Structure formats: C-alpha cells, structure tokens
C-alpha cells in the first residue's frame, strides 16, 4: 500500500501549499481515531463541517495550517531539497511539530506521506515495539527536541 500510494501523496504535497495542507489535515484526522473514521471524516473536515475525528487541540491545528500553509510548504520543500535525507527528516519533524497537535508521530506520518521520510510511530506502533507511550514525548522540551527527532527518525529507519 505504501509503495503504491506514497508517490501520489508526495506529488500532491510537493505541488503546492494546499497539497501539503491536505496531507496535514488528514494526519490531524487520524490522531486518536481508527483509520476508518479518519477516512470517512476527511471530506467533511475539508469542507469545514463538524466531524467526529476533530476535537480539542485539533481545531487549533487545522486553523494554524490554514493560516500558515504557504510558509510551512516553503520551509518543508527547502529542507527536503537542500538537505541529506537524514537531516531533512529531522528538520521536517522540527517544522511540522510547530503545528498545534502534531507531535513526532503525526509529524513523522506527514513527512512519510509527503516526502517518503520518517514514519508514524504512534501509540499502536509504540505498543507493537514495546515502547512506553511517552517515549518520544520530550519533543516539547526545547533543549532536547532535536535529539528526540534524531532518535525518532533513527528508530523509523
């Protein structure tokens, strides 16, 4: 599935700020939701309608992305085009975690869909790999966040 869909998602995300906004919006829909609900809700969220998968800080994330999509896209594109893949993955996490409600897992999911880098080590995958749910949560502590991004992406590789 990844090999088939990721190139299509990358073309969408890299084509324009609105493409990246769509990818981030979908990632926000998937936070603490079964995939089937996120997929069903995504068209409603894009129209601005209420949806089961959008609650709490996710609304702030949607607003932030709508207001900052051109800047986010430009910064992500620059990081991807001008850096080695490992450095680009870390920089992308740094940029994308500026979006309210996106931690390393969902920022990694966006980077994976949009650039084929990083990955989604969400609660399901943390459990699968035997890691504590808060293993990568220290990204909120500014002094440690870059080491967390490096560790996160190393784990994804």
C-alpha positions as CSV (number, residue, x, y, z in Angstrom):
1,X,0.0,0.0,0.0
2,X,2.8,2.5,0.9
3,X,4.7,1.8,-2.3
4,X,1.5,2.5,-4.4
5,X,0.1,5.5,-2.5
6,X,3.1,7.4,-1.2
7,X,4.3,8.6,-4.6
8,X,0.8,10.0,-5.3
9,X,0.7,11.7,-1.9
10,X,4.2,13.1,-2.4
11,X,3.2,14.6,-5.7
12,X,0.1,16.2,-4.1
13,X,2.1,17.6,-1.1
14,X,5.0,18.9,-3.0
15,X,3.0,20.5,-5.7
16,X,1.6,23.4,-3.6
17,X,0.9,24.7,-0.1
18,X,-2.7,23.5,-0.4
19,X,-1.5,20.0,-1.2
20,X,0.7,19.9,2.0
21,X,-2.3,21.3,3.9
22,X,-4.4,18.4,2.7
23,X,-1.8,15.9,3.9
24,X,-1.5,17.6,7.3
25,X,-5.3,17.8,7.6
26,X,-5.6,14.1,7.1
27,X,-2.9,13.4,9.7
28,X,-4.8,15.5,12.2
29,X,-7.9,13.4,11.5
30,X,-6.0,10.2,12.4
31,X,-4.9,11.3,15.9
32,X,-6.5,9.0,18.4
33,X,-9.0,7.8,15.8
34,X,-9.5,4.5,14.0
35,X,-8.4,4.9,10.4
36,X,-11.8,4.1,9.0
37,X,-13.3,7.1,11.0
38,X,-10.5,9.4,9.9
39,X,-11.0,8.4,6.2
40,X,-14.8,8.9,6.5
41,X,-14.4,12.3,8.2
42,X,-11.7,13.7,6.0
43,X,-14.1,15.1,3.3
44,X,-16.3,16.7,5.9
45,X,-13.2,18.3,7.6
46,X,-12.0,19.6,4.2
47,X,-15.5,21.2,3.7
48,X,-15.3,22.8,7.2
49,X,-18.1,20.6,8.6
50,X,-18.1,19.1,12.1
51,X,-16.6,15.7,12.2
52,X,-16.1,13.0,14.9
53,X,-12.3,12.9,14.4
54,X,-11.8,16.6,15.1
55,X,-11.9,17.6,18.7
56,X,-9.8,19.5,21.3
57,X,-6.5,21.0,20.0
58,X,-7.0,19.5,16.6
59,X,-9.1,22.6,15.7
60,X,-6.2,24.8,16.5
61,X,-4.0,22.6,14.3
62,X,-6.4,23.0,11.4
63,X,-6.6,26.8,11.8
64,X,-2.8,27.0,12.1
65,X,-2.3,25.0,8.9
66,X,-4.9,27.0,7.0
67,X,-3.1,30.3,8.0
68,X,0.5,29.1,7.6
69,X,0.3,26.6,4.7
70,X,2.5,28.6,2.3
71,X,5.3,29.1,4.9
72,X,5.1,25.5,6.1
73,X,5.3,24.3,2.5
74,X,8.2,26.5,1.6
75,X,10.2,25.5,4.6
76,X,9.5,21.8,4.1
77,X,10.4,21.9,0.5
78,X,13.6,23.7,1.2
79,X,14.5,21.2,3.9
80,X,13.7,18.3,1.6
81,X,15.5,19.7,-1.5
82,X,18.6,21.1,0.2
83,X,19.5,18.5,2.9
84,X,20.7,15.0,3.0
85,X,17.7,12.6,3.7
86,X,18.6,12.0,7.4
87,X,19.0,15.7,8.1
88,X,15.9,16.5,6.1
89,X,13.8,14.1,8.1
90,X,14.9,15.7,11.4
91,X,14.3,19.2,10.0
92,X,10.9,18.2,8.7
93,X,9.9,17.0,12.2
94,X,11.1,20.3,13.6
95,X,8.9,22.3,11.2
96,X,5.8,20.1,11.3
97,X,5.7,19.8,15.1
98,X,5.1,23.6,15.1
99,X,1.6,22.7,14.1
100,X,-0.6,22.5,17.2
101,X,-1.4,18.9,18.0
102,X,1.3,17.4,15.8
103,X,3.9,15.6,17.9
104,X,6.7,13.5,16.4
105,X,4.4,10.6,15.5
106,X,2.0,12.5,13.3
107,X,4.7,14.9,12.0
108,X,6.5,11.8,11.0
109,X,3.4,10.5,9.3
110,X,3.1,13.7,7.3
111,X,6.9,13.5,6.4
112,X,6.4,9.9,5.4
113,X,3.4,10.7,3.1
114,X,4.8,13.9,1.7
115,X,8.5,13.1,1.3
116,X,9.0,9.3,2.0
117,X,11.0,10.2,5.1
118,X,10.5,9.4,8.8
119,X,7.4,7.4,9.8
120,X,4.4,7.1,12.1
121,X,5.4,5.6,15.4
122,X,2.0,6.3,17.0
123,X,0.5,4.6,20.1
124,X,-0.3,1.5,18.1
125,X,3.3,1.1,16.9
126,X,4.8,2.1,20.3
127,X,2.9,-0.8,21.8
128,X,3.9,-3.1,19.0
129,X,7.5,-2.3,19.6
130,X,7.3,-2.5,23.4
131,X,8.0,1.2,23.9
132,X,6.4,3.5,26.6
133,X,3.6,5.7,25.2
134,X,5.7,8.8,26.2
135,X,8.9,7.6,24.7
136,X,9.2,10.4,22.2
137,X,7.1,13.0,24.1
138,X,10.0,15.0,25.3
139,X,9.9,16.9,22.0
140,X,8.1,19.6,23.9
141,X,11.2,20.3,25.9
142,X,13.0,22.8,23.6
143,X,16.6,21.9,24.6
144,X,16.1,18.2,23.9
145,X,13.8,18.3,20.9
146,X,16.4,17.9,18.2
147,X,17.9,14.8,19.9
148,X,14.4,13.4,20.2
149,X,13.8,14.0,16.4
150,X,17.1,12.3,15.6
151,X,16.3,9.3,17.9
152,X,12.8,9.2,16.4
153,X,14.0,9.1,12.8
154,X,16.7,6.6,13.6
155,X,14.1,4.3,15.1
156,X,12.0,4.7,11.9
157,X,14.9,3.7,9.7
